[in-house]
Amino acid sequence: MTDAQPPLSDPKRSVGRPKDMAKRNAMMDAAACLFFRNGLEAVTMEAVAREAGVSKVTVYGHFASKEALFGSVIRRETATIRQGLSQLPDTHDAVRQSLIDVGVSMVRFLLEPHVLAVERVMSHQGEQHPKLLLAFFEAGPWAMLQWLQEKLEGLASAGHLSLPDPERAADQLCSMWQGMLTKEVRMGVRPPPTEEELQRQITSAVDVFLAAYGRR
């Protein structure tokens, strides 16, 4: 007869949990590095084990398959993106400068390496993982657009803007902020912008936006 499984409250099991979580995080860090560098198809569980410094058995003990590991990595990264959104600056009374500040912070955030990496992987793997793609959009692009729409509606309520269609206005402003600049960075045909280039891009977009929607 084999011994029964130890209960969840077993002291030895409890002592081991922090170490297991450290291993799990190390495996997810390794997997994220490999997935974002090489893509899902090119990565093996053996490669993740080597990168994390653990055995393949340990990897499978935490993640039933490569797809499950990929899902855990993407969910963790989308949570990071959502947290980043909460740190964007709020708007204030100086409408033009507040929109410039928000735009600079937003585009700078969109061009962070981990955000670009998640977007790059999801553009290739989204069709095979539609639920993860949806989670990414809900945590990233859609959440960002909704956040911006609410800020613009607040400015309109305070009498600073005239917005017949706040959702469309938010989409237009977000698109102008990014322009060709972010697409070129994403595609690797230019380096990230300097602070001066970013300020010029955002300021120009805000001036066009206020010319259309600012209270006269």
N, C-alpha and C positions, 0 to 999 in steps of 0.2 A: 504493500500500500504506500502511495506517495503522500508526502506531507501536504496539508491543506495550505492554500494561499494565505499569507499573513493578512490580518485585518488592516484597514486603511489607517487605523490609529497606531499601528505598530511603531515603536520608537525608532527602530532601525530604518524603516521606510521613510519616516519623517525627516530623519537626519540627512538622508540621501537626496531629498528633493531640491535643496538649493544647488547642489552640484549638478543634478540633472537639468535644471533650468539654465545653468551656465552653459552646459553642453548644447542644449537646444538653441540658445541664442547664438552660440558659436557656429552651429550648423546653419542657421538661418543667415548669419552674416556671410558665411562662405558661399552659400547657395546664391544669395543676392549678388555677390561679386561675380560669380560664374554666369548666372542667368543674364545679368545686364551686360556682361562683356561678350558672351558667346551665343546667347539665345537659348531657348528651352531645349530644342532638339539636340544641340551639340553637347549638352551637359549630362553626365551620368551620376548615379548615386555614389559610385566609387570615387569620382572626382571630388564630389562634395565632402566625402569622408576624409580624403587626403588633405583637402584645403582646410578643413576644420580640425584636423589632427585627431580624429576618432576612427573607430572601426565602422565598416559598412553595416554590421549588425546593429550598432548603436544608432545609426541613421535610420534604419528601417524600424527600430524600436520606437522612434518618435514619429516617423512619417511613413505611412503605408506604401506610398509610391512617390515617384518624382513629381507627378501632377499635384499630389497633396502637399508636398514641400513647396512647390511653386505657388500654390494657392495661399499658403501661410505667409510666404514672403510678400506677395502682392498685397494681402490684407494688412500686413504690418506697415508697408510703405504707404498705402492709401491713408492709414490712420495718421502717419507722419504728415502727409499732405494736408489733411483736415486740421491738424494741430497748427500747421504753418499758417493756414488761412486765418485762424483766430488771432494771430499776432500782427495782422495788417493794421496800419494806422486808421483811426477813426477820422471822420470828416469833422471840420470845425467851421467857424464863421467865415474865414477867408476862403471863399469857394474855389477860386482858381488855384491857389497854392495847395489847398487840401486835396484837390483832384490830382495835382501833380505828385504830391507825396504818396497818395494811394497808388497811382499808376506806376511810379518808380519802384515801390515796394512789391507790387504785384508782378511786374515783369521780371524784376530781379529774382523773385521767388520761383517763377516759372522756369528760369534758366539755371536754377541750382542743379548740380549734377544728378542727385538722386531723383529729382522730379523728371528730368530729361530721360533718365535711364528707365524709369517705370513707364513713361509714355512710349518710349522706343520699343520696349518689350511688348506692351499691350497692343501696339499697332500691328505687330507680327503674330501675336498669339490670341488676339481677341476673338477671332472667329471660332477657334477651338475651345475657348473658355469664355462664353458669353456672360456668365454670371459674374466672373471676375472683372470683365470689361465694364459691366454695368456698375459694379461696386466702385471701380476706379472713377468713372464719370460722376457718380453721385458724390464721391468724396473730393474730387478735384474740379474739373471744368464746370459742372452744373452748380456745385456749391459755391464756386467763385462768382459765377454769373448772378446767382440769387443774392449773394452777399452784396455785390455791387448794385444790383437793382434796388435793394432795400436802402442803401446809402443815398442813391440818387432820389428815391422817393422822399427821404427825409429832407433833402435839400429843396425839393419841389414844395413840400408842405411848409417849409420855412420861407417860401417866397423867392428863393434864389434861382430856381429853374422853372421852365415851362415844359412839361413832359406829357404829350398826348398819349404816348405809348412807352411807359418806363422800361418794359422788358426789351423792346427793340432798341431803345436808347442805350441801355446797359450793354447790349450786344455790340452796338456800333462803337461805343467808347472802348470797350475791351479789345475789339478788333483793331481800332486805330492805334491803341497803345502798343500792340504787338507788331503790326505791320509785317513787312518783309524781314525785319531784323530778327525776330524770334524764329521764323521759318529757316532763315539762313544758318542760324546757330544750331538749330535742331538737325539740319541736314549736313552739318559739318563743313560748310563752304566758307565760314568766317568764324573768327574767335568771338567769345562773349564781348559785348560792347564795353567801352570804357564808361566811367561815370559821366563824363561830359556827353558822350554819344547817347547814353540812356536818357539823360536830362533833356537833351534836344528832341529826341523822339517823343517823349511823353509830353513835354511842354507844347510842341506843335499840335499834337492830337487834342490836348485839352483846349487850346485856343480855337481849333476848328469846332469842337463840340460846343463850346460856350457861344460861338457865333450862331450856332443853330438853335440851341436850347436855353441860352441865358436870358434872364429877364431884362428887358430894355426899359 
